[in-house]
Amino acid sequence: MVRRKEINSSLTPDDALPHIKFIADAMLGRLARWLRFLGFDTLYYPVISDSRLIKFAREQDRYILTRDTRLIQTKRVGDYLLIRANDSYKQLLEVINTLKLKAFNLLSRCVKCNGCLTRISDKAEIKDSVPEFVYLNINVFLKCVDCGRVYWEGSHPKQFMEKVKDIIKSDT
């Protein structure tokens, strides 16, 4: 079940990415990480009241992603997507298919805190933040502007890319 924002339903795929923002309820932490990896601004708090979740969604013009049928019965809930799937990958497919998302900006958001990632121009800047082997063998690093977490092309992003290749194959 989805209640769509009129403004988003008329966007072209190229314009859709920067405008669609999400807030996931406490039951959808893994889904939030998947969406962040794909570049979507996705808030997630492991503990949040329904009233605060709704407040954040309204103030910041976000879709609420929820599995809570009682939450969506609230008349003031706003725009939402009721997630039916139990598996986080299937939840991701549900969001992408229901909202017809086509544009992705991979590795642009921190999967941990949702902050924006920036490319490190001088890898000496992160020397003490990564294992020595990684520092010596990898040349491209990304850093979260909010939490400082450092990312590089390792096995985790490759595994994730392999899993979502069918979703992103026409967009990369």
N, C-alpha and C positions, 0 to 999 in steps of 0.2 A: 504494500500500500504506500502510495507516495502522494504528497501534496506538493506540486511544483510551483516554484516562483515564476510568475509570468515573464519577468525579465530574463531568466535563464533559458526558458523554453524557446526563445527566438534567437539565441546566440548561435553563431556558426562555430564549428569545432575549433577553429583557430582562436576565436575570441573567448571560448568557454572556460579555458583553464584558469586564467587569472581571476575570474569572477566567481567561480564556484568554491565556496568554503564550507567546511563541515565542522560539526562538533559531535563526537561519538560518546554515547553513554558508557557507564562503567562496565558494561558487559562486552564492549567492543574494542578492547585495547589492541589486539592483534590486527584487526581491520584498520585501525588508525595508523599503525606502523606501515601497513601495505600502502595505504593512500599517500602517506608522507613520502615513501620511497618513489612513488609515481609522480610526486611533485605537488600534491594537493595540500593546501593549508588546512590542517586537521587538528583541532583541539581535542585533547583527551585528558580527563582527570579520573584516576582510579576511584576516588570517592568524591561524589558531587550530588547535591540534592536536585530533585527534579526542577524546583523553582529556579535555582541558580543556572542549571543547564538551559532552561528556557530563556532566562534573562540574557545570558551570553549570546545565545543564538539570535535573539531579536536585536540586541545592541550591535552585533557585528555582522548581521545579515548572513547567517550560516544555516545550512540544512542540518537538522538534527538526525543523526543516525541512531536508531534504537531498536532493541528487541523487546521493549517493555510496552505491551499493549495498553496497560493502564495509563501510561504517560501520554499516548496519542489520543486518548479519550478526553484529555484536557482540552477545552475549547481554545485556550490561549497558547497552545503549543506552537503554532506557526507552521513553517515549512519543514517537512520531515520525510524520512524514508524508513518504513518499518522493515527491518531485516528479518527474513524468514530462515535463512540457512544457519546451520550450527558451525560448520567448518569455515575458518577465516578466509581461505582462498575462494570458496563458493560465495561468501559474503562480498568479497571484492568484486567478483563477476556480477553479482546481483546489483551492486551500486553502479558499476560501469554500464551494464546493459540497460538498467532501468532509466538512468539519466542520460544514456546515449553519449557517454564521454568518449572522445576520440583523441584529444590532445594530451600528451603527457610530457612532463619536464623531469626526467629521471635524475636522481641524486641532486636535487636542488633544495631539499629540506632535510633537516636532521630528524631521523626516525625516533630519536629519544625525546626531544623537546619541541619539535616543530619549527625551530629556528631556521633561518636561511643559511645555506652553505655557500662559502666563497672559496675560490681557488687560491691556494697558497703559491705565491710567486717565488719565494725563497724558502726552500725546504729546510734550511737551517733553523727557521722559525719554530719548527715542530720537532726538532731532533730529540728533545727530552720527553716528547709526548707519545712516541711510537717505539716499538721494539727495534733494536739495532739492525736486525736482519731486514726489516721492512724499510728502515731509513736508507740502508745501503742499496737496496734492490728496486725500490719503487721511486718514481719521479713525480707523479701527479698526486697531490693531496688536496683534500677539501676540509674546511674547518667551519664549524657552526659558529655564527656570530653571537649567539646567545649563551650557549653552555660551554663552548670551546672544544667540544668533541671533534676528533680528527678522523677523517675517512680516507680510504685509499682503495684501489682496485685489488681486492683480495678474493677469497673464496666465497664469502657471504654475498656480495653483490652479484658475482657470477652465477651462483646458485639461484638467487632470486630472479635474475634476468632470464635464466633458463626456464624457470617456472612460469613467468609471465610473458614469454616470447610470443605466444599466440595473441595476447592482448595488444602488445605494442608493435608487432611486426610491420604493420602498415604505417607506423608513425615514426620510426627511427631510420 
